[in-house]
Amino acid sequence: MDLNKLTSRFNILKKSAKQILLDKNSTLKKVQEGLKKANKHKGTLTNIWDQLVLLFEVAKAYANGSYTTIPKRSIIAIVACLLYFISPLDLIPDFITGLGFVDDALILSFVYKQVAKDLEKYLSWKAAQRKIINI
C-alpha cells in the first residue's frame, strides 16, 4: 500500500470536509450515506465498528448543532475520514474481499488516534446529557 498516495488522498478529502461542514444538510447526508454503507458491511468491519460508529455519531452531533465544542481541525479530520470511507475511489477498492477495507481501517485508526482526546470529551459530554435527561 502506498502511504504517500493514501496521505495525499486524505489531505484532498480534508479540503472537501471543510466545504461539507459549511452545510449542515450536506454533512448529515454524508453521515447517513456512511452509516448505510457501514451497516451493509458490518460483518467485515467488526474490528473497527465501535470507532467508526463513534466518528459518525460525533459528525452527526456536530452537524445538528447539539455538540459543537470540538476543535475545527478535529471535526474536519473526522469528516474527511468518513468521506474516505464512503468514497468509491479508495486506494484498495472495497469490493476486494478480505482487503477492501484495509485502507479505510488505516485512515480510521490514524484519525481516531489524532482526535482521541476530543472523542473522550464528547463521550463525557454525552454521559452528562444522559444524566440531565434522567434527572
N, C-alpha and C positions, 0 to 999 in steps of 0.2 A: 504494500500500500504506500503510495506516495504522500507523505505527510505535508510536503510543501503545497501540493495541489489541494489537499484537504483544508489546510490553513487558509489558502487563497480563497477557496470557495466559501469558507466560513466568514472571512472578512467581507466578502461581497454581500453575504446574507445579513451581516450586521448593518450595512447601509440600508438594505431593504427593510430590516426590522425597525429602524428609526422612522422610516416613512409610514409603515403599517401602524406603528404605535400612535401616530398622529390622529388616526381614525379609529375610534372605539369599535365601530361595527366591523371594520376590516380585521381588527385584532381578534374579536370574538368569533368571526367567521373562520379564521385560521385555526383558532383553538378547537372549534367544532370539527373542522376538517382533520386535524391531527388526532383528536380523540377517536374519530370514526376509523381512521387508519390503524391506530394503536389497538383498538378493540378487535379489529379484523385479524390482527397478527399477535394477539395476546399470548398465545402459547409459545411463540418464537421469542417474545420479549420478556419472558419470565425473570431473567436476571436483572433487568433494568426497569421493570414495570413500576415499582414504587417511586423511583426517582423521576421517571417520565411523567407519571400522573401528578406528582407534586409540581413539576415545572409547568404543566398545563394549568394546574389549579392557580398557581401564582399569576400566570399570564392572564387568566380569566378574571381573577380578583382585581388585578391592576386595570384591566380594560373596563370592567364595570364600575370602577371607582371605589370599591369597598376597601382596597388596600393599595395605597399609593406612596407609602413611605420607603419603598425600596429604591436604592440608588439607580439613576438612569442607566449607568453602564451595565448594571446587573440585569435589569429588565430587558435591555437591548440584547445582551448575550443570551438570555433565556428565550426570547422570541426568535432570535437567529437560529438557535438550536432547534426549536420547534419547526422553523421553516426548512431547515436541513432535513429533519425527519420526514416532513410531508412532501418534499421535493422528489420528483421522479428522476432528477439529474444527480443522483448520488455517485460517489466515486465507485462504489460497488452496488450495482442495481439490486433493489430489494427482492426481486423475484428469484435471485440465486439462492436456492435452498441451503441453509446452514451458514452462508457467508453474507447474505444480503444486508443484514443489519449490523455487521461488524463496524463499519464506518460510522453509522448512526450512534452506536454504543460508545465509540471512541469520543465523538463530539459531545455526547451527553455527559460522559464521565468528566471530560475536561471542563465543561460549563458548570456542572454540579459542584466540582471542587472549587472552582473560581468564585462561586456565589454561595458557598456553604453557610457562611455566617449570616448572610441575608435570608437564606431559607430558614435558618434557626429562628431568626427574629419573626419571620412570617408565621412559623408554627407556634411560637409563643403568643403572638397576636391572635391567631386563630383559637387557641385554647382559652385565652382571656375572653374572646367573643362568646364562646360556648358558656362560660361561667356567667356572663352578663345575662344571656338568654335564659339560663336555668334559675336565675335568682327570682 
